[in-house]
Amino acid sequence: MTARIIDGKAFAADIRGRVAEQVVALKADHGITPGLAVVLVGEDPASQVYVRSKGRMTVEVGMNSYSHRLDAGTSQQELLALIEDLNRDPAVHGILVQLPLPDHLDESLVINAIAPEKDVDGFHISNVGRLATGQKAMVPCTPLGCLMMLRDHHGSLSGLDAVVVGRSNIVGKPMAQLLLRDSCTVTIAHSRTRDLPAVCRRADILVAAVGRPEMIPGDWVKEGATVIDVGINRIPAPERGEGKTRLVGDVDFASAVERAGAITPVPGGVGPMTIACLLANTLTACCRENGLPEPEGLTA
Ligand code: NDP
């Protein structure tokens, strides 16, 4: 069997298109423009790239983008004061603090200072609890993107065996919660899991969120399973020239594509979905804030 390749780039473009249409309608019908504030502390090069593309795509879908770049020495108090201002600002519907923060700042204190209804990353403890207890929450963007792709491919996920490899707070755990909410039978695997190959081979849905290049070979994949590869790993690619690199996932794509029923590539799978879901979350936050119906098909 050769798997269907799930095109995350096209899927994400479609989501951004749907968000953009609803932004037009919000402006026309209610005079409201959703706004996303992104806060970056320091000069981490990867974070700068992410923040730039988030800002660009926010504007492309017709939303207001507010960028706050603070220097690496910003104190906790200064950062908390900015968050407090953004919490109070009615033009700001979503707030994202780019992680990681410099070492002297307390990440969980900062995240939990964001008003939960503006926490478009879904990392606030109240959103984590809401997701776990089946209440309306802001859902972390990467797992939300994975869920959308899975629902699109399968329709109903009810009763399927899902294995999530990785138990981080930003990917593994919320992914497992979302799959459970959609009535999958969920296993969370991690570095202490015994006989990981056997656990993976049970999965109708296999989500890899580990951060180890190509660690899941094709023979760990059940025939016909859906494989969602969250991993983004940069490895040397001498075949492309000296010093060149390329991106690979946590799954060995070449062998897994021969066994899976559907699979996300890296790059071009889960990655593009993350920013699209950030925009979807900002739209959702704006609709909730204004007592309007939530955008259809763009929430968990
Ligand atoms: P973390 O490092 O926070 O978590 C990794 C998880 O993998 C841990 O739970 C760890 O287990 C588990 N793990 C590590 N080694 C093994 C192993 N040998 N066998 C089984 N499990 C193992 O990573 P993140 O969740 O933040 O990210 C995971 C990957 O996803 C990374 O490649 C990251 O770049 C990518 N990512 C991609 C995004 C996107 O937009 N596409 C967004 C976010 C992340 P334990 O808890 O026991 O240590």
Boltz pocket constraint, residues with backbone or C-beta under 6 A from the ligand:
constraints:
  - pocket:
      binder: B
      contacts: [[A, 142], [A, 165], [A, 166], [A, 167], [A, 168], [A, 169], [A, 170], [A, 171], [A, 172], [A, 189], [A, 190], [A, 191], [A, 192], [A, 193], [A, 196], [A, 208], [A, 209], [A, 210], [A, 211], [A, 212], [A, 229], [A, 230], [A, 231], [A, 232], [A, 233], [A, 270], [A, 271], [A, 272], [A, 274]]
      max_distance: 6.0
